[in-house]
Amino acid sequence: MNDDLEPEMDLAEQIFVLLREQPDGCSEYELIQQLKARHSTHIPNLPLLDKLVLFRTHFLVFNALYRLRDQLWGGTSHTVQISPLCVQLQPYVPGLSGIVENDPLRDYYLDLTNLRDTDEAEVERLLASFWSRMRGDHQGDRNEICDPEQKRAALELFELDQEAAALSLHTIKRRYRQLVSIHHPDRGGSTTRLQSINLAMEILQRYYR
């Protein structure tokens, strides 16, 4: 049975199909993997290791999510919870249209010039800012109780499945060495990207022994 998404659908319509199949929602990463597995032609079918591919894929998905939310709101049927960790269809609730209309993130992702004008240097800055927040601004955060959001983000950067039974520190270290080899500045890689990989490894070592 062919389970491919209908190619004549736009990305927002394809995402709506996937979300209807998952009433409990899914993460952005899981949504992207489902779009790829079902052969959506609206996002790059490339590994997310390249920072510009990662940014472009993320932007296109969030642009589609905000368009979908606006469309569903107009039909008073559903709304969409939008965050990297949970994308979920939710019941329509009257009286929240002002919140939707004045959402700065919505404005950012619906403006396609932000996709066109964001270059590699800006993506690096955004990436560094994200991992700074994930790590914590204070030295004492290193010893805090582990945060599942940190774990998920680190595994997604490494493109590893946290549900995989075979996932171990040995597997993670092997993947870490591969990424360091690819992104080391001595081989034309990015210092910021390498720092992100190192921070992700630091986070994952709290979970796996």
Number of C-alpha atoms within 10 A of each C-alpha: 3 5 8 12 22 14 12 9 14 14 23 20 18 20 23 19 14 18 19 12 11 13 12 12 20 17 16 18 20 17 19 20 13 15 22 18 13 16 16 21 16 17 18 15 16 11 10 20 16 11 17 17 16 16 20 18 20 19 19 19 22 22 22 21 25 22 18 21 21 19 16 18 20 12 11 13 13 18 22 22 15 17 13 16 15 17 23 21 22 15 13 15 12 8 7 10 12 8 9 16 11 10 10 11 12 19 14 15 21 19 11 13 10 12 17 9 9 13 12 12 12 12 16 19 12 13 17 16 13 13 19 14 11 19 19 12 10 9 9 8 12 14 8 9 8 14 13 10 12 17 20 20 20 24 18 17 18 19 14 15 13 14 7 8 7 10 13 15 16 12 11 18 14 11 16 17 12 12 18 17 14 16 21 16 14 10 10 9 14 16 14 18 22 18 17 22 21 16 17 24 21 14 22 22 14 15 13 11 8
